Amino acid sequence: MPAADLAQAIGRELPYLRRYARALTGSQTAGDNYAAATLEAILADRELMNDSETRVGLFRAFHAIWQSSGEPVEVQDNSGREAKVQDRLKTLTPNSREALLLRTIEGLRYDQIARVMQVDQPEVEELVQIALSEMGHSISGKVMVIEDETIIAMDLRGIVQTMGHEVTGIARTHTAAIELAQKKRPDLILADIQLADGSSGIDAVNELLQSLGHIPVIFITAFPERLLTGDRPEPAFLISKPYSEEQVRSAVSQAMFFASTEGLQVN
């Protein structure tokens, strides 16, 4: 593929590599740094993209860097949270979290994931099932839902409750979100981008984080690429509309692993 065409093809896939890298590291900064390192490696050696599918080649190049670096995560405070996160991650089967994210959040087929991770397809399928079991039952906490569409809000509440988490409530507007969080501090926030009163879910979340401190947030949007540019403060966890139950479960499990609040229960 000519260099110009390759650059355009990679550009189309780059937002989704950022999403994947952020979810793995639990941080926009760390995830975007890994994405940038991947691009630098490809510039130095185009053979890293030696795959018929651009997305597979890009993610495979990322994985080579990710594994060689020891697969670290980034934690944004010094209150012992890093040790807790590392302890949780050590309980997981190696490579299972990666396989789960590639399958559920990024929507790759099992054969594509096998090429990305350089393992056999049956192993990928087993890793995904292991991850669903290990992450789905390891931590429980309090989740607040910010969503103005009633059907979606009820669906999200049902999924979260089925996972064993407590839903503190559903807010349809910026003001309602602030009031709800003041009544009961959540361990995790699930937030839509556009709310019923025309306000921004992002603005509501930013205000909540200023008063409540670090809480993991999962944004839900029909236009994920708009929040995956790397040009400004952006979410570490993001799922697309329309979403599947599997995507929500995976995103919630990943985000809970990076939560720092005392309300979490390790099961």
C-alpha positions in Angstrom: 0.0 0.0 0.0 1.4 3.4 -0.9 2.5 5.5 2.1 -0.2 8.1 1.6 -2.9 5.5 1.5 -1.6 3.7 4.5 -1.5 7.0 6.5 -5.2 7.6 5.6 -6.2 4.1 6.5 -4.4 4.3 9.9 -6.0 7.7 10.5 -9.4 6.2 10.2 -8.6 3.5 12.8 -6.6 5.6 15.2 -9.5 6.8 17.3 -10.4 3.2 18.1 -6.8 2.3 19.0 -6.9 5.3 21.4 -10.2 3.9 23.0 -8.6 0.5 23.4 -5.4 1.8 24.8 -7.2 4.0 27.3 -9.3 1.2 28.6 -6.3 -1.0 29.0 -4.3 1.6 31.0 -7.2 3.3 32.7 -5.9 6.7 31.6 -6.3 9.0 28.6 -2.7 10.1 28.9 -1.1 6.7 29.2 -3.4 5.3 26.5 -2.7 8.1 24.0 1.1 7.8 24.7 0.9 4.1 23.8 -1.0 5.0 20.6 1.7 7.5 19.7 4.4 5.0 20.4 2.7 2.6 18.1 2.6 5.2 15.2 6.3 5.9 15.8 7.1 2.2 15.6 5.2 1.8 12.3 7.0 4.8 10.8 10.3 3.1 11.7 9.2 -0.3 10.4 6.2 -0.6 8.0 6.5 -4.4 8.2 4.6 -4.0 11.5 1.5 -3.4 9.4 1.9 -6.5 7.4 -1.7 -7.6 7.5 -4.5 -7.5 5.0 -6.7 -5.5 7.4 -5.4 -2.1 8.6 -7.1 -2.4 12.0 -5.6 -5.7 12.7 -2.2 -4.6 11.7 -2.4 -1.4 13.8 -3.6 -3.2 16.9 -1.0 -5.9 16.4 1.7 -3.3 16.3 0.3 -1.8 19.5 0.3 -5.2 21.2 4.0 -5.7 20.4 4.8 -2.5 22.3 2.3 -3.2 25.1 3.7 -6.6 25.9 7.3 -5.5 25.7 6.7 -2.7 28.2 5.3 -5.1 30.8 1.6 -4.0 30.3 1.6 -1.3 33.0 -1.5 0.7 34.0 -1.4 4.4 35.1 -3.0 5.6 38.3 -3.7 9.3 38.9 -3.1 9.6 42.7 -0.7 8.4 45.4 -3.2 7.2 48.0 -2.5 3.5 47.7 -4.8 3.2 44.7 -2.0 2.0 42.4 -1.2 -0.9 44.7 -4.9 -1.9 44.8 -5.2 -1.8 41.0 -2.1 -3.8 40.5 -3.3 -6.4 43.1 -6.6 -6.7 41.2 -4.9 -7.1 37.9 -2.7 -9.8 39.2 -5.7 -12.0 40.0 -6.7 -12.0 36.3 -5.6 -14.6 33.8 -2.8 -13.1 31.5 -4.1 -11.6 28.2 -7.7 -12.2 29.2 -8.5 -8.5 29.6 -7.0 -7.6 26.3 -9.0 -10.3 24.5 -12.2 -9.2 26.2 -11.8 -5.6 25.2 -10.9 -6.4 21.6 -14.0 -8.6 21.3 -16.6 -6.6 23.2 -15.6 -3.0 22.9 -13.7 -3.0 19.6 -15.9 -5.7 18.0 -13.1 -7.7 16.4 -13.8 -11.2 15.3 -12.0 -14.1 17.1 -9.8 -14.7 14.1 -8.8 -11.1 14.0 -8.0 -11.0 17.7 -5.9 -14.1 17.3 -3.8 -12.3 14.7 -3.6 -9.2 16.9 -2.4 -11.1 19.9 -0.4 -13.7 17.9 -2.1 -16.7 19.5 -4.5 -19.5 18.2 -8.2 -18.7 17.8 -9.4 -21.3 20.4 -7.1 -19.7 23.0 -8.7 -16.3 22.2 -12.2 -17.7 22.7 -11.2 -19.3 26.0 -9.6 -16.0 27.2 -12.7 -14.0 26.5 -14.9 -16.4 28.5 -12.4 -16.4 31.3 -12.3 -12.6 31.4 -16.1 -12.4 31.4 -16.2 -14.7 34.5 -13.2 -13.2 36.4 -14.0 -9.5 35.8 -17.8 -9.8 36.0 -17.7 -11.1 39.6 -14.7 -9.6 41.2 -15.8 -6.1 42.3 -19.1 -4.5 43.1 -20.0 -0.9 43.9 -22.4 2.0 43.4 -23.2 3.2 39.9 -25.0 6.4 38.9 -26.6 6.6 35.5 -26.9 9.9 33.6 -29.2 9.3 30.7 -32.3 11.2 29.4 -33.9 8.4 27.3 -36.1 6.3 29.6 -35.8 3.0 27.8 -32.0 3.2 27.6 -31.7 4.3 31.2 -33.8 1.4 32.4 -31.8 -1.0 30.2 -28.5 0.2 31.7 -29.9 0.0 35.2 -30.9 -3.6 34.6 -27.5 -4.6 33.2 -25.6 -3.0 36.0 -27.8 -4.5 38.7 -27.5 -8.0 37.1 -23.8 -7.6 37.5 -24.2 -7.2 41.2 -23.8 -3.4 41.4 -26.1 -1.0 43.2 -27.6 1.8 41.1 -27.9 5.0 43.1 -30.4 6.5 40.7 -31.0 7.8 37.2 -30.5 11.5 36.3 -32.0 13.0 33.1 -30.5 16.5 33.4 -27.3 18.3 34.6 -29.0 19.6 37.7 -30.5 16.2 38.6 -27.1 14.6 38.2 -25.5 17.0 40.7 -28.4 16.5 43.2 -28.3 12.7 42.9 -24.5 12.5 43.5 -24.8 14.7 46.6 -27.3 12.2 48.1 -25.1 9.1 47.5 -21.5 9.2 46.2 -21.1 6.7 43.3 -18.1 4.5 42.6 -18.8 4.7 38.9 -20.7 7.0 36.5 -22.4 5.9 33.3 -23.2 9.1 31.3 -24.8 10.0 28.0 -23.3 13.0 26.1 -26.6 14.9 25.4 -29.2 15.3 28.1 -32.9 16.1 28.2 -32.6 19.8 29.0 -30.1 20.4 26.2 -27.2 20.3 28.6 -24.0 18.4 28.2 -23.3 15.1 30.1 -19.6 15.9 29.8 -20.2 19.2 31.7 -22.2 17.5 34.3 -19.5 14.9 34.8 -16.7 17.5 35.0 -18.6 19.3 37.7 -19.2 16.1 39.6 -15.5 15.2 39.5 -14.5 18.6 40.8 -16.5 18.1 43.9 -16.3 14.3 44.4 -12.7 13.6 43.3 -11.6 10.8 41.0 -14.4 8.5 39.9 -14.2 6.4 36.8 -16.7 7.5 34.1 -18.0 5.6 31.1 -19.4 7.8 28.4 -22.0 6.5 25.9 -22.3 8.2 22.6 -23.3 7.6 19.0 -20.2 9.5 17.8 -17.2 8.0 19.7 -14.6 9.4 17.3 -15.5 12.9 18.5 -14.2 12.1 22.0 -11.1 10.2 20.8 -9.0 12.9 19.3 -6.3 13.2 22.0 -6.5 17.0 21.7 -8.2 17.7 25.0 -9.2 16.0 28.2 -11.3 13.1 27.1 -12.7 9.9 28.7 -10.7 6.8 29.3 -13.8 4.6 29.0 -16.2 5.0 26.1 -18.8 2.8 24.4 -20.8 3.5 21.2 -24.6 3.7 20.6 -26.2 1.4 19.8 -24.5 -0.7 22.4 -24.8 -4.4 23.4 -25.2 -5.8 26.9 -21.8 -7.4 26.5 -20.2 -4.0 25.7 -21.7 -2.4 28.8 -20.7 -5.3 31.1 -17.2 -5.3 29.8 -16.8 -1.5 30.1 -18.2 -1.4 33.6 -15.9 -4.3 34.7 -12.9 -2.5 33.3 -13.8 0.8 34.8 -14.5 -0.7 38.2 -10.9 -2.1 38.3 -9.6 1.5 38.3 -12.1 2.8 40.9 -10.6 4.2 44.1 -13.6 4.8 46.3 -14.1 3.0 49.6 -17.6 1.7 48.7 -16.2 -1.0 46.5 -16.6 -4.6 47.6 -14.1 -7.2 46.4 -16.1 -10.4 45.9 
